[in-house]
C-alpha cells in the first residue's frame, strides 16, 4: 500500500483565531479562492511574505508559478 490515505500532513502548526474587518476578510477569502487554497493557508503565506520568512513548505508552490493578483478596484 502506498502511504496513508487522506490529505498530506502540514507539520506542526498552532491554531490562532483573529478578527478582521468585514471588507478586508472578503478580499482575503477571494484571493485564497483564486489561488485554490484554504483561507488559513493563504493568511500564513501572506504573513510569512510580509515578515521576510520562507513560504510554508506545505503550500508546494513552484518558484516558477506566477502569483495570482486580483484587481480590487482600489
PDB file of N, CA, C and O in Angstrom:
ATOM      1  N   UNK A   1       0.845  -1.180   0.000  1.00  0.00           N
ATOM      2  CA  UNK A   1       0.000   0.000   0.000  1.00  0.00           C
ATOM      3  C   UNK A   1       0.888   1.242   0.000  1.00  0.00           C
ATOM      4  O   UNK A   1       1.925   1.239   0.664  1.00  0.00           O
ATOM      5  N   UNK A   2       0.528   2.276  -0.703  1.00  0.00           N
ATOM      6  CA  UNK A   2       1.359   3.462  -0.880  1.00  0.00           C
ATOM      7  C   UNK A   2       0.981   4.587   0.076  1.00  0.00           C
ATOM      8  O   UNK A   2       0.358   5.562  -0.344  1.00  0.00           O
ATOM      9  N   UNK A   3       1.340   4.475   1.344  1.00  0.00           N
ATOM     10  CA  UNK A   3       1.097   5.550   2.297  1.00  0.00           C
ATOM     11  C   UNK A   3      -0.325   5.592   2.834  1.00  0.00           C
ATOM     12  O   UNK A   3      -1.197   4.830   2.416  1.00  0.00           O
ATOM     13  N   UNK A   4      -0.526   6.497   3.763  1.00  0.00           N
ATOM     14  CA  UNK A   4      -1.843   6.652   4.372  1.00  0.00           C
ATOM     15  C   UNK A   4      -2.768   7.453   3.457  1.00  0.00           C
ATOM     16  O   UNK A   4      -2.326   8.375   2.772  1.00  0.00           O
ATOM     17  N   UNK A   5      -4.049   7.098   3.449  1.00  0.00           N
ATOM     18  CA  UNK A   5      -4.999   7.891   2.675  1.00  0.00           C
ATOM     19  C   UNK A   5      -5.268   9.227   3.374  1.00  0.00           C
ATOM     20  O   UNK A   5      -4.995   9.384   4.564  1.00  0.00           O
ATOM     21  N   UNK A   6      -5.793  10.158   2.634  1.00  0.00           N
ATOM     22  CA  UNK A   6      -6.158  11.447   3.209  1.00  0.00           C
ATOM     23  C   UNK A   6      -5.183  12.536   2.835  1.00  0.00           C
ATOM     24  O   UNK A   6      -4.226  12.300   2.098  1.00  0.00           O
ATOM     25  N   UNK A   7      -5.426  13.732   3.345  1.00  0.00           N
ATOM     26  CA  UNK A   7      -4.569  14.868   2.997  1.00  0.00           C
ATOM     27  C   UNK A   7      -3.157  14.708   3.548  1.00  0.00           C
ATOM     28  O   UNK A   7      -2.952  14.065   4.578  1.00  0.00           O
ATOM     29  N   UNK A   8      -2.199  15.292   2.863  1.00  0.00           N
ATOM     30  CA  UNK A   8      -0.804  15.264   3.286  1.00  0.00           C
ATOM     31  C   UNK A   8      -0.663  16.091   4.565  1.00  0.00           C
ATOM     32  O   UNK A   8      -1.184  17.205   4.630  1.00  0.00           O
ATOM     33  N   UNK A   9       0.028  15.574   5.582  1.00  0.00           N
ATOM     34  CA  UNK A   9       0.211  16.337   6.817  1.00  0.00           C
ATOM     35  C   UNK A   9       0.931  17.670   6.547  1.00  0.00           C
ATOM     36  O   UNK A   9       1.785  17.755   5.665  1.00  0.00           O
ATOM     37  N   UNK A  10       0.577  18.691   7.308  1.00  0.00           N
ATOM     38  CA  UNK A  10       1.169  20.011   7.121  1.00  0.00           C
ATOM     39  C   UNK A  10       2.237  20.331   8.161  1.00  0.00           C
ATOM     40  O   UNK A  10       2.775  21.439   8.169  1.00  0.00           O
ATOM     41  N   UNK A  11       2.548  19.389   9.030  1.00  0.00           N
ATOM     42  CA  UNK A  11       3.569  19.634  10.036  1.00  0.00           C
ATOM     43  C   UNK A  11       3.004  20.302  11.279  1.00  0.00           C
ATOM     44  O   UNK A  11       1.795  20.495  11.404  1.00  0.00           O
ATOM     45  N   UNK A  12       3.899  20.650  12.193  1.00  0.00           N
ATOM     46  CA  UNK A  12       3.481  21.259  13.459  1.00  0.00           C
ATOM     47  C   UNK A  12       3.012  22.685  13.208  1.00  0.00           C
ATOM     48  O   UNK A  12       3.740  23.512  12.659  1.00  0.00           O
ATOM     49  N   UNK A  13       1.784  22.950  13.621  1.00  0.00           N
ATOM     50  CA  UNK A  13       1.202  24.277  13.495  1.00  0.00           C
ATOM     51  C   UNK A  13       0.409  24.584  14.756  1.00  0.00           C
ATOM     52  O   UNK A  13       0.018  23.666  15.478  1.00  0.00           O
ATOM     53  N   UNK A  14       0.170  25.841  15.028  1.00  0.00           N
ATOM     54  CA  UNK A  14      -0.580  26.266  16.204  1.00  0.00           C
ATOM     55  C   UNK A  14      -1.818  27.028  15.752  1.00  0.00           C
ATOM     56  O   UNK A  14      -1.710  27.949  14.943  1.00  0.00           O
ATOM     57  N   UNK A  15      -2.996  26.660  16.261  1.00  0.00           N
ATOM     58  CA  UNK A  15      -4.205  27.391  15.868  1.00  0.00           C
ATOM     59  C   UNK A  15      -4.205  28.804  16.444  1.00  0.00           C
ATOM     60  O   UNK A  15      -3.717  29.041  17.549  1.00  0.00           O
ATOM     61  N   UNK A  16      -4.755  29.724  15.680  1.00  0.00           N
ATOM     62  CA  UNK A  16      -4.866  31.118  16.110  1.00  0.00           C
ATOM     63  C   UNK A  16      -6.127  31.693  15.481  1.00  0.00           C
ATOM     64  O   UNK A  16      -6.342  31.564  14.275  1.00  0.00           O
ATOM     65  N   UNK A  17      -6.951  32.323  16.293  1.00  0.00           N
ATOM     66  CA  UNK A  17      -8.187  32.922  15.796  1.00  0.00           C
ATOM     67  C   UNK A  17      -8.007  34.433  15.788  1.00  0.00           C
ATOM     68  O   UNK A  17      -7.535  35.019  16.763  1.00  0.00           O
ATOM     69  N   UNK A  18      -8.388  35.054  14.684  1.00  0.00           N
ATOM     70  CA  UNK A  18      -8.264  36.501  14.578  1.00  0.00           C
ATOM     71  C   UNK A  18      -9.573  37.132  14.150  1.00  0.00           C
ATOM     72  O   UNK A  18     -10.497  36.447  13.714  1.00  0.00           O
ATOM     73  N   UNK A  19      -9.637  38.431  14.278  1.00  0.00           N
ATOM     74  CA  UNK A  19     -10.808  39.188  13.833  1.00  0.00           C
ATOM     75  C   UNK A  19     -10.336  40.180  12.782  1.00  0.00           C
ATOM     76  O   UNK A  19      -9.329  40.864  12.965  1.00  0.00           O
ATOM     77  N   UNK A  20     -11.069  40.250  11.689  1.00  0.00           N
ATOM     78  CA  UNK A  20     -10.686  41.086  10.561  1.00  0.00           C
ATOM     79  C   UNK A  20     -11.866  41.962  10.157  1.00  0.00           C
ATOM     80  O   UNK A  20     -13.017  41.545  10.294  1.00  0.00           O
ATOM     81  N   UNK A  21     -11.599  43.167   9.662  1.00  0.00           N
ATOM     82  CA  UNK A  21     -12.709  43.976   9.151  1.00  0.00           C
ATOM     83  C   UNK A  21     -13.424  43.213   8.029  1.00  0.00           C
ATOM     84  O   UNK A  21     -12.781  42.544   7.220  1.00  0.00           O
ATOM     85  N   UNK A  22     -14.739  43.317   7.987  1.00  0.00           N
ATOM     86  CA  UNK A  22     -15.524  42.562   7.010  1.00  0.00           C
ATOM     87  C   UNK A  22     -15.041  42.771   5.578  1.00  0.00           C
ATOM     88  O   UNK A  22     -14.918  41.812   4.816  1.00  0.00           O
ATOM     89  N   UNK A  23     -14.765  44.030   5.210  1.00  0.00           N
ATOM     90  CA  UNK A  23     -14.346  44.284   3.829  1.00  0.00           C
ATOM     91  C   UNK A  23     -12.967  43.701   3.538  1.00  0.00           C
ATOM     92  O   UNK A  23     -12.701  43.291   2.409  1.00  0.00           O
ATOM     93  N   UNK A  24     -12.087  43.659   4.538  1.00  0.00           N
ATOM     94  CA  UNK A  24     -10.771  43.042   4.349  1.00  0.00           C
ATOM     95  C   UNK A  24     -10.921  41.535   4.185  1.00  0.00           C
ATOM     96  O   UNK A  24     -10.320  40.933   3.296  1.00  0.00           O
ATOM     97  N   UNK A  25     -11.733  40.933   5.056  1.00  0.00           N
ATOM     98  CA  UNK A  25     -11.902  39.486   5.024  1.00  0.00           C
ATOM     99  C   UNK A  25     -12.459  39.029   3.686  1.00  0.00           C
ATOM    100  O   UNK A  25     -12.084  37.967   3.190  1.00  0.00           O
ATOM    101  N   UNK A  26     -13.342  39.812   3.101  1.00  0.00           N
ATOM    102  CA  UNK A  26     -13.887  39.462   1.784  1.00  0.00           C
ATOM    103  C   UNK A  26     -12.777  39.383   0.746  1.00  0.00           C
ATOM    104  O   UNK A  26     -12.796  38.499  -0.110  1.00  0.00           O
ATOM    105  N   UNK A  27     -11.814  40.291   0.809  1.00  0.00           N
ATOM    106  CA  UNK A  27     -10.680  40.266  -0.121  1.00  0.00           C
ATOM    107  C   UNK A  27      -9.805  39.051   0.147  1.00  0.00           C
ATOM    108  O   UNK A  27      -9.401  38.363  -0.790  1.00  0.00           O
ATOM    109  N   UNK A  28      -9.507  38.775   1.421  1.00  0.00           N
ATOM    110  CA  UNK A  28      -8.664  37.629   1.763  1.00  0.00           C
ATOM    111  C   UNK A  28      -9.298  36.324   1.267  1.00  0.00           C
ATOM    112  O   UNK A  28      -8.617  35.467   0.706  1.00  0.00           O
ATOM    113  N   UNK A  29     -10.601  36.188   1.482  1.00  0.00           N
ATOM    114  CA  UNK A  29     -11.298  34.973   1.045  1.00  0.00           C
ATOM    115  C   UNK A  29     -11.277  34.844  -0.477  1.00  0.00           C
ATOM    116  O   UNK A  29     -11.079  33.750  -1.006  1.00  0.00           O
ATOM    117  N   UNK A  30     -11.480  35.947  -1.173  1.00  0.00           N
ATOM    118  CA  UNK A  30     -11.471  35.910  -2.638  1.00  0.00           C
ATOM    119  C   UNK A  30     -10.101  35.535  -3.178  1.00  0.00           C
ATOM    120  O   UNK A  30      -9.998  34.758  -4.128  1.00  0.00           O
ATOM    121  N   UNK A  31      -9.059  36.075  -2.587  1.00  0.00           N
ATOM    122  CA  UNK A  31      -7.697  35.759  -3.059  1.00  0.00           C
ATOM    123  C   UNK A  31      -7.318  34.314  -2.741  1.00  0.00           C
ATOM    124  O   UNK A  31      -6.664  33.651  -3.546  1.00  0.00           O
ATOM    125  N   UNK A  32      -7.725  33.829  -1.575  1.00  0.00           N
ATOM    126  CA  UNK A  32      -7.462  32.422  -1.241  1.00  0.00           C
ATOM    127  C   UNK A  32      -8.187  31.518  -2.229  1.00  0.00           C
ATOM    128  O   UNK A  32      -7.618  30.533  -2.700  1.00  0.00           O
ATOM    129  N   UNK A  33      -9.436  31.843  -2.546  1.00  0.00           N
ATOM    130  CA  UNK A  33     -10.206  31.043  -3.503  1.00  0.00           C
ATOM    131  C   UNK A  33      -9.563  31.089  -4.887  1.00  0.00           C
ATOM    132  O   UNK A  33      -9.513  30.076  -5.586  1.00  0.00           O
ATOM    133  N   UNK A  34      -9.071  32.263  -5.281  1.00  0.00           N
ATOM    134  CA  UNK A  34      -8.420  32.381  -6.592  1.00  0.00           C
ATOM    135  C   UNK A  34      -7.158  31.535  -6.676  1.00  0.00           C
ATOM    136  O   UNK A  34      -6.808  31.034  -7.744  1.00  0.00           O
ATOM    137  N   UNK A  35      -6.475  31.377  -5.541  1.00  0.00           N
ATOM    138  CA  UNK A  35      -5.268  30.546  -5.500  1.00  0.00           C
ATOM    139  C   UNK A  35      -5.605  29.085  -5.269  1.00  0.00           C
ATOM    140  O   UNK A  35      -4.736  28.220  -5.380  1.00  0.00           O
ATOM    141  N   UNK A  36      -6.865  28.802  -4.945  1.00  0.00           N
ATOM    142  CA  UNK A  36      -7.281  27.420  -4.724  1.00  0.00           C
ATOM    143  C   UNK A  36      -6.756  26.832  -3.432  1.00  0.00           C
ATOM    144  O   UNK A  36      -6.509  25.629  -3.345  1.00  0.00           O
ATOM    145  N   UNK A  37      -6.583  27.685  -2.420  1.00  0.00           N
ATOM    146  CA  UNK A  37      -6.080  27.204  -1.131  1.00  0.00           C
ATOM    147  C   UNK A  37      -7.017  27.666  -0.014  1.00  0.00           C
ATOM    148  O   UNK A  37      -7.761  28.631  -0.190  1.00  0.00           O
ATOM    149  N   UNK A  38      -6.986  26.981   1.134  1.00  0.00           N
ATOM    150  CA  UNK A  38      -7.803  27.404   2.264  1.00  0.00           C
ATOM    151  C   UNK A  38      -7.384  28.789   2.772  1.00  0.00           C
ATOM    152  O   UNK A  38      -6.230  29.188   2.619  1.00  0.00           O
ATOM    153  N   UNK A  39      -8.315  29.503   3.366  1.00  0.00           N
ATOM    154  CA  UNK A  39      -8.055  30.840   3.881  1.00  0.00           C
ATOM    155  C   UNK A  39      -6.873  30.851   4.859  1.00  0.00           C
ATOM    156  O   UNK A  39      -6.021  31.736   4.782  1.00  0.00           O
ATOM    157  N   UNK A  40      -6.812  29.890   5.765  1.00  0.00           N
ATOM    158  CA  UNK A  40      -5.715  29.844   6.737  1.00  0.00           C
ATOM    159  C   UNK A  40      -4.362  29.696   6.074  1.00  0.00           C
ATOM    160  O   UNK A  40      -3.387  30.303   6.519  1.00  0.00           O
ATOM    161  N   UNK A  41      -4.283  28.898   5.012  1.00  0.00           N
ATOM    162  CA  UNK A  41      -3.026  28.734   4.282  1.00  0.00           C
ATOM    163  C   UNK A  41      -2.647  30.035   3.579  1.00  0.00           C
ATOM    164  O   UNK A  41      -1.476  30.412   3.549  1.00  0.00           O
ATOM    165  N   UNK A  42      -3.637  30.712   3.018  1.00  0.00           N
ATOM    166  CA  UNK A  42      -3.384  31.993   2.359  1.00  0.00           C
ATOM    167  C   UNK A  42      -2.831  33.010   3.372  1.00  0.00           C
ATOM    168  O   UNK A  42      -1.841  33.690   3.102  1.00  0.00           O
ATOM    169  N   UNK A  43      -3.484  33.104   4.536  1.00  0.00           N
ATOM    170  CA  UNK A  43      -3.031  34.056   5.548  1.00  0.00           C
ATOM    171  C   UNK A  43      -1.627  33.719   6.032  1.00  0.00           C
ATOM    172  O   UNK A  43      -0.824  34.624   6.257  1.00  0.00           O
ATOM    173  N   UNK A  44      -1.313  32.438   6.196  1.00  0.00           N
ATOM    174  CA  UNK A  44       0.029  32.030   6.621  1.00  0.00           C
ATOM    175  C   UNK A  44       1.064  32.437   5.573  1.00  0.00           C
ATOM    176  O   UNK A  44       2.155  32.891   5.918  1.00  0.00           O
ATOM    177  N   UNK A  45       0.720  32.273   4.294  1.00  0.00           N
ATOM    178  CA  UNK A  45       1.645  32.642   3.219  1.00  0.00           C
ATOM    179  C   UNK A  45       1.881  34.144   3.188  1.00  0.00           C
ATOM    180  O   UNK A  45       3.023  34.590   3.078  1.00  0.00           O
ATOM    181  N   UNK A  46       0.814  34.927   3.283  1.00  0.00           N
ATOM    182  CA  UNK A  46       0.930  36.382   3.216  1.00  0.00           C
ATOM    183  C   UNK A  46       1.690  36.920   4.431  1.00  0.00           C
ATOM    184  O   UNK A  46       2.516  37.822   4.296  1.00  0.00           O
ATOM    185  N   UNK A  47       1.417  36.374   5.603  1.00  0.00           N
ATOM    186  CA  UNK A  47       2.129  36.818   6.802  1.00  0.00           C
ATOM    187  C   UNK A  47       3.619  36.480   6.718  1.00  0.00           C
ATOM    188  O   UNK A  47       4.464  37.289   7.100  1.00  0.00           O
ATOM    189  N   UNK A  48       3.936  35.288   6.222  1.00  0.00           N
ATOM    190  CA  UNK A  48       5.343  34.918   6.065  1.00  0.00           C
ATOM    191  C   UNK A  48       6.031  35.886   5.101  1.00  0.00           C
ATOM    192  O   UNK A  48       7.132  36.365   5.374  1.00  0.00           O
ATOM    193  N   UNK A  49       5.386  36.166   3.991  1.00  0.00           N
ATOM    194  CA  UNK A  49       5.950  37.080   2.993  1.00  0.00           C
ATOM    195  C   UNK A  49       6.157  38.474   3.597  1.00  0.00           C
ATOM    196  O   UNK A  49       7.194  39.097   3.368  1.00  0.00           O
ATOM    197  N   UNK A  50       5.193  38.958   4.353  1.00  0.00           N
ATOM    198  CA  UNK A  50       5.269  40.293   4.948  1.00  0.00           C
ATOM    199  C   UNK A  50       6.419  40.420   5.949  1.00  0.00           C
ATOM    200  O   UNK A  50       6.935  41.515   6.170  1.00  0.00           O
ATOM    201  N   UNK A  51       6.814  39.306   6.548  1.00  0.00           N
ATOM    202  CA  UNK A  51       7.856  39.333   7.571  1.00  0.00           C
ATOM    203  C   UNK A  51       9.176  38.724   7.111  1.00  0.00           C
ATOM    204  O   UNK A  51      10.053  38.443   7.927  1.00  0.00           O
ATOM    205  N   UNK A  52       9.313  38.522   5.800  1.00  0.00           N
ATOM    206  CA  UNK A  52      10.570  38.012   5.261  1.00  0.00           C
ATOM    207  C   UNK A  52      10.868  36.572   5.620  1.00  0.00           C
ATOM    208  O   UNK A  52      12.030  36.167   5.653  1.00  0.00           O
ATOM    209  N   UNK A  53       9.824  35.789   5.893  1.00  0.00           N
ATOM    210  CA  UNK A  53      10.005  34.379   6.227  1.00  0.00           C
ATOM    211  C   UNK A  53       9.760  33.519   4.995  1.00  0.00           C
ATOM    212  O   UNK A  53       9.137  33.969   4.033  1.00  0.00           O
ATOM    213  N   UNK A  54      10.248  32.291   5.023  1.00  0.00           N
ATOM    214  CA  UNK A  54      10.001  31.364   3.929  1.00  0.00           C
ATOM    215  C   UNK A  54       8.524  31.010   3.875  1.00  0.00           C
ATOM    216  O   UNK A  54       7.850  30.922   4.901  1.00  0.00           O
ATOM    217  N   UNK A  55       8.038  30.811   2.665  1.00  0.00           N
ATOM    218  CA  UNK A  55       6.665  30.363   2.480  1.00  0.00           C
ATOM    219  C   UNK A  55       6.514  28.982   3.112  1.00  0.00           C
ATOM    220  O   UNK A  55       7.418  28.156   2.988  1.00  0.00           O
ATOM    221  N   UNK A  56       5.397  28.708   3.786  1.00  0.00           N
ATOM    222  CA  UNK A  56       5.214  27.375   4.380  1.00  0.00           C
ATOM    223  C   UNK A  56       5.405  26.282   3.324  1.00  0.00           C
ATOM    224  O   UNK A  56       4.837  26.358   2.235  1.00  0.00           O
ATOM    225  N   UNK A  57       6.195  25.283   3.648  1.00  0.00           N
ATOM    226  CA  UNK A  57       6.551  24.243   2.679  1.00  0.00           C
ATOM    227  C   UNK A  57       5.344  23.453   2.198  1.00  0.00           C
ATOM    228  O   UNK A  57       5.356  22.931   1.083  1.00  0.00           O
ATOM    229  N   UNK A  58       4.304  23.353   3.014  1.00  0.00           N
ATOM    230  CA  UNK A  58       3.147  22.547   2.619  1.00  0.00           C
ATOM    231  C   UNK A  58       2.346  23.178   1.483  1.00  0.00           C
ATOM    232  O   UNK A  58       1.482  22.522   0.899  1.00  0.00           O
ATOM    233  N   UNK A  59       2.621  24.436   1.165  1.00  0.00           N
ATOM    234  CA  UNK A  59       1.911  25.059   0.048  1.00  0.00           C
ATOM    235  C   UNK A  59       2.432  24.562  -1.294  1.00  0.00           C
ATOM    236  O   UNK A  59       1.724  24.621  -2.299  1.00  0.00           O
ATOM    237  N   UNK A  60       3.658  24.076  -1.311  1.00  0.00           N
ATOM    238  CA  UNK A  60       4.230  23.456  -2.517  1.00  0.00           C
ATOM    239  C   UNK A  60       4.046  24.301  -3.773  1.00  0.00           C
ATOM    240  O   UNK A  60       3.732  23.761  -4.834  1.00  0.00           O
ATOM    241  N   UNK A  61       4.233  25.593  -3.677  1.00  0.00           N
ATOM    242  CA  UNK A  61       4.108  26.450  -4.839  1.00  0.00           C
ATOM    243  C   UNK A  61       5.448  26.507  -5.541  1.00  0.00           C
ATOM    244  O   UNK A  61       6.470  26.793  -4.917  1.00  0.00           O
ATOM    245  N   UNK A  62       5.447  26.245  -6.799  1.00  0.00           N
ATOM    246  CA  UNK A  62       6.668  26.282  -7.584  1.00  0.00           C
ATOM    247  C   UNK A  62       7.179  27.712  -7.670  1.00  0.00           C
ATOM    248  O   UNK A  62       6.384  28.649  -7.745  1.00  0.00           O
ATOM    249  N   UNK A  63       8.484  27.889  -7.660  1.00  0.00           N
ATOM    250  CA  UNK A  63       9.053  29.229  -7.797  1.00  0.00           C
ATOM    251  C   UNK A  63       8.716  29.840  -9.155  1.00  0.00           C
ATOM    252  O   UNK A  63       8.740  31.061  -9.307  1.00  0.00           O
ATOM    253  N   UNK A  64       8.402  28.998 -10.144  1.00  0.00           N
ATOM    254  CA  UNK A  64       8.065  29.492 -11.472  1.00  0.00           C
ATOM    255  C   UNK A  64       6.573  29.768 -11.630  1.00  0.00           C
ATOM    256  O   UNK A  64       6.151  30.315 -12.648  1.00  0.00           O
ATOM    257  N   UNK A  65       5.778  29.397 -10.639  1.00  0.00           N
ATOM    258  CA  UNK A  65       4.334  29.604 -10.717  1.00  0.00           C
ATOM    259  C   UNK A  65       4.035  31.069 -10.418  1.00  0.00           C
ATOM    260  O   UNK A  65       4.425  31.575  -9.366  1.00  0.00           O
ATOM    261  N   UNK A  66       3.353  31.751 -11.324  1.00  0.00           N
ATOM    262  CA  UNK A  66       3.066  33.164 -11.077  1.00  0.00           C
ATOM    263  C   UNK A  66       2.057  33.336  -9.947  1.00  0.00           C
ATOM    264  O   UNK A  66       1.216  32.469  -9.710  1.00  0.00           O
ATOM    265  N   UNK A  67       2.156  34.460  -9.260  1.00  0.00           N
ATOM    266  CA  UNK A  67       1.182  34.775  -8.224  1.00  0.00           C
ATOM    267  C   UNK A  67      -0.060  35.316  -8.897  1.00  0.00           C
ATOM    268  O   UNK A  67       0.026  36.025  -9.900  1.00  0.00           O
ATOM    269  N   UNK A  68      -1.211  34.984  -8.347  1.00  0.00           N
ATOM    270  CA  UNK A  68      -2.473  35.496  -8.872  1.00  0.00           C
ATOM    271  C   UNK A  68      -2.764  36.813  -8.167  1.00  0.00           C
ATOM    272  O   UNK A  68      -2.789  36.883  -6.938  1.00  0.00           O
ATOM    273  N   UNK A  69      -2.982  37.841  -8.952  1.00  0.00           N
ATOM    274  CA  UNK A  69      -3.300  39.149  -8.386  1.00  0.00           C
ATOM    275  C   UNK A  69      -4.705  39.521  -8.813  1.00  0.00           C
ATOM    276  O   UNK A  69      -5.070  39.363  -9.978  1.00  0.00           O
ATOM    277  N   UNK A  70      -5.485  40.010  -7.882  1.00  0.00           N
ATOM    278  CA  UNK A  70      -6.838  40.440  -8.172  1.00  0.00           C
ATOM    279  C   UNK A  70      -6.911  41.953  -8.122  1.00  0.00           C
ATOM    280  O   UNK A  70      -6.327  42.582  -7.240  1.00  0.00           O
ATOM    281  N   UNK A  71      -7.622  42.530  -9.061  1.00  0.00           N
ATOM    282  CA  UNK A  71      -7.844  43.965  -9.042  1.00  0.00           C
ATOM    283  C   UNK A  71      -9.019  44.233  -8.111  1.00  0.00           C
ATOM    284  O   UNK A  71     -10.154  43.862  -8.410  1.00  0.00           O
ATOM    285  N   UNK A  72      -8.744  44.873  -6.991  1.00  0.00           N
ATOM    286  CA  UNK A  72      -9.800  45.117  -6.008  1.00  0.00           C
ATOM    287  C   UNK A  72     -10.510  46.434  -6.262  1.00  0.00           C
ATOM    288  O   UNK A  72     -11.445  46.787  -5.543  1.00  0.00           O
ATOM    289  N   UNK A  73     -10.069  47.167  -7.283  1.00  0.00           N
ATOM    290  CA  UNK A  73     -10.711  48.425  -7.614  1.00  0.00           C
ATOM    291  C   UNK A  73     -10.297  49.576  -6.713  1.00  0.00           C
ATOM    292  O   UNK A  73     -10.925  50.635  -6.723  1.00  0.00           O
ATOM    293  N   UNK A  74      -9.234  49.372  -5.929  1.00  0.00           N
ATOM    294  CA  UNK A  74      -8.772  50.465  -5.057  1.00  0.00           C
ATOM    295  C   UNK A  74      -7.481  51.027  -5.551  1.00  0.00           C
ATOM    296  O   UNK A  74      -6.940  51.953  -4.946  1.00  0.00           O
TER     297      UNK A  74
END
